[in-house]
Amino acid sequence: MIDLKAPAGGKFVSGFFSQVRQELRQVTWPNRRDTLRMTTIVIAITLAIGLYLGGLDYLLTLLMGLII
């Protein structure tokens, strides 16, 4: 956990970054396969939502054209 108390002598910044490095060493980073899989899922969901919203916009535009 990062201690935000400012020590004397201006060591706050260097101590902060030292603690950040220590925390980053403890992170379990995903491997290449997991990263590619999750990226593919995010792109697929983004495209699906974009197509859905684009189609809905198109249909509502047609509907408004018929009403007006």
C-alpha positions as CSV (number, residue, x, y, z in Angstrom):
1,M,0.0,0.0,0.0
2,I,1.3,3.5,-0.8
3,D,2.0,5.7,2.1
4,L,1.1,9.3,1.3
5,K,2.7,11.0,4.3
6,A,5.4,13.4,3.2
7,P,8.8,12.5,4.7
8,A,11.2,15.3,5.5
9,G,13.9,16.2,3.0
10,G,11.7,16.0,-0.1
11,K,11.9,12.2,-0.4
12,F,8.2,11.9,-1.0
13,V,8.4,11.8,-4.8
14,S,11.3,9.2,-4.9
15,G,9.6,7.1,-2.2
16,F,6.3,7.3,-4.1
17,F,7.8,6.0,-7.3
18,S,9.8,3.3,-5.5
19,Q,6.5,2.1,-4.0
20,V,4.8,2.2,-7.4
21,R,7.6,0.0,-8.9
22,Q,7.3,-2.4,-6.0
23,E,3.5,-2.7,-6.5
24,L,4.0,-3.2,-10.3
25,R,6.3,-6.1,-9.7
26,Q,3.5,-7.8,-7.8
27,V,1.1,-7.6,-10.6
28,T,0.3,-10.8,-12.5
29,W,0.3,-9.7,-16.1
30,P,-1.7,-11.6,-18.7
31,N,0.2,-13.7,-21.3
32,R,0.1,-13.0,-25.0
33,R,-2.7,-15.5,-25.7
34,D,-5.0,-14.1,-23.0
35,T,-4.3,-10.5,-24.2
36,L,-5.2,-11.3,-27.8
37,R,-8.3,-13.2,-26.7
38,M,-9.6,-10.3,-24.6
39,T,-8.8,-7.8,-27.3
40,T,-10.7,-9.8,-29.8
41,I,-13.7,-10.0,-27.5
42,V,-13.6,-6.2,-26.9
43,I,-13.4,-5.5,-30.6
44,A,-16.3,-7.9,-31.4
45,I,-18.5,-6.4,-28.7
46,T,-17.7,-2.9,-29.8
47,L,-18.6,-3.7,-33.4
48,A,-21.8,-5.4,-32.4
49,I,-22.9,-2.5,-30.4
50,G,-21.9,-0.1,-33.1
51,L,-23.9,-2.0,-35.7
52,Y,-26.9,-2.2,-33.4
53,L,-26.9,1.5,-32.7
54,G,-26.3,2.3,-36.4
55,G,-29.2,0.1,-37.5
56,L,-31.4,1.6,-34.8
57,D,-30.5,5.1,-35.9
58,Y,-31.2,4.2,-39.6
59,L,-34.6,2.7,-38.7
60,L,-35.6,5.7,-36.6
61,T,-34.5,8.0,-39.4
62,L,-36.8,6.1,-41.8
63,L,-39.6,6.3,-39.3
64,M,-39.2,10.0,-38.8
65,G,-39.2,10.5,-42.6
66,L,-42.5,8.7,-42.8
67,I,-44.0,10.7,-40.0
68,I,-42.9,14.1,-41.3
